[in-house]
């Protein structure tokens, strides 16, 4: 899969056919465009710290999930609840805070936890 900008994930979510394949790819680490990845230090990879980082960047209280875990996929949730569930769970998930601009990616392993931010 070619490098993927966060805005392309937003487009995949909107298209039914590609959207159906997206959750299966999430667990195996998306090949994100390096320009959208913001590394989270290992000691900051907690739900509360990630929530604080996202809020500082403008995240609203409610977010959307795209996940390989079917009971999370397509759900809208309070950001804090979503992060409490997702961080450390090991299921490939994108938490979309500001579509195409700000989110969080959780892969199957700790080295696959990133903020996603399209900078102006």
N, C-alpha and C positions, 0 to 999 in steps of 0.2 A: 504494500500500500504506500503511495507517495505521501510525503509530509503533508500533514493536515492542519490547516489553520482552524481556529476555534469557530470562525464564521462558517466554514464548510460543515462543521458538525451541526450547526444550526440549520443549514440547508438540508442535510441528511434527515434531520428530525422531521422536517416539513414534508418530505417526499415519502409516501408510503412504502414503496419497494426498497429503496436503500435503507430506510428507517428500520425495516424488519430485520436487516442483517447487522445493524450497528451494535446492539447489545452483545451479540456473540463475539465481536471483535474487542470489546472493552477489557476483558479479563487478560488479554495477552499484550497489554501495553500498546496504546495507540501510538502511531508514529507522528507525533505532533510537530508542527513547524517550531523550531527552537525559539522563534521570535515571540511565541505566545506562552512559553513555559516560564514560570517563576519558581525557582527551587525553594523548597521548604526545608530548613535545617532539621536534621534528625531529632533534635531535642524539642522542636516546635511542632512536631507532627501529632498534635492532640486536637480533639474536636474543639475545645475552647480556644486554643491558640489560632487554629485555622479560621474559626468564626471571627475572631478579632481582626485577623489580617484581611479577611474579605470585607468586613464592615468598614474598615479604614479606607478601603478602595471603593466604597459606595454600594456594597451589597444590600439589598432590601431584606426585610424580615422573612420573606417567603421566596422559595426557589422551586425549580423543576428538576426531577431526576431522570436520567437515562441510564439504565443499569442492566447488567446481565442477570441480575436477580429479579425475577418476574414480579414479585410483590412490591418492589420499589419502582420498577420501570414505568415511566409515564406519569408518575405521581407529583403533585404539588405538595410541598411540606414547609413548615417553618424551618428556616435555615439551621437553627440550633439543633432541632430534632433530627434533621437530615444528617448533619455532621456527626451527631452522637451515634447514629446508626451505622454510617458508612465508614468513618475513619477507623482503620484497623480491622475491618471486617473481611478484607481480602476479596471483595467482589468488584469487578470492573464497573465503575460508575462515574458518570459526569454529573456534577451538581451545577446547574446553570442558574447563575444569580442575575446577571444582566445578559440576555441572549446576544451572542456574538462578541461580547466584550469582557465578561468576567465570570469565572467559575472555578471549580475544583475537580481534579481528576484523581481517582483512587484506582490503582491497579491491584493485581494480586499480591504484590510484595511492597514493603516499605520504600524501596527505591523508586517506586512508581506512584508517588504522591506528589502532586504539583498543583499550584495555583495556575489558572489559565487566564491570561490577561492580554487583550489586544490593546497595545499602547497607541496613543494618537500620534 
